[in-house]
């Protein structure tokens, strides 16, 4: 039988993560994306018509 504590703990952590994600200011930001990659380098921009 599955332990009740493990179910409450995992579901509580998932609920906490969702609560923190919903509280972020950039959640509803539609500015068009980041201009830098994860390492802080400027992203290369390509025109969509050149493809």
C-alpha positions in Angstrom: 0.0 0.0 0.0 1.3 3.4 -0.9 2.2 5.6 2.0 -0.1 8.6 2.6 2.9 10.8 3.6 4.7 10.2 0.3 1.5 11.1 -1.7 0.9 14.3 0.3 4.5 15.3 0.1 4.8 14.9 -3.7 1.5 16.5 -4.4 2.3 19.3 -2.0 5.6 20.0 -3.8 3.8 20.0 -7.2 1.2 22.4 -5.8 4.0 24.7 -4.4 5.7 24.7 -7.8 2.5 25.6 -9.6 1.8 28.4 -7.1 5.3 29.9 -7.5 5.0 29.7 -11.3 1.6 31.5 -11.3 3.1 34.3 -9.2 5.8 35.1 -11.7 5.7 38.6 -13.3 6.9 37.4 -16.7 4.1 34.8 -17.0 1.9 37.1 -18.9 4.6 38.9 -20.8 4.2 38.8 -24.6 7.2 41.0 -25.5 8.4 38.6 -28.2 11.0 36.5 -26.5 14.5 36.8 -25.2 17.2 38.7 -27.0 20.0 36.7 -25.3 20.5 32.9 -25.0 21.1 31.0 -21.7 24.8 31.9 -21.6 24.1 35.7 -22.0 25.2 35.9 -25.6 23.1 37.9 -28.1 20.9 35.7 -30.2 21.3 35.7 -33.9 18.2 37.1 -35.7 17.2 35.7 -39.0 14.5 37.1 -41.4 11.7 34.6 -41.9 11.5 35.6 -45.6 15.1 34.4 -46.3 14.2 30.7 -45.7 
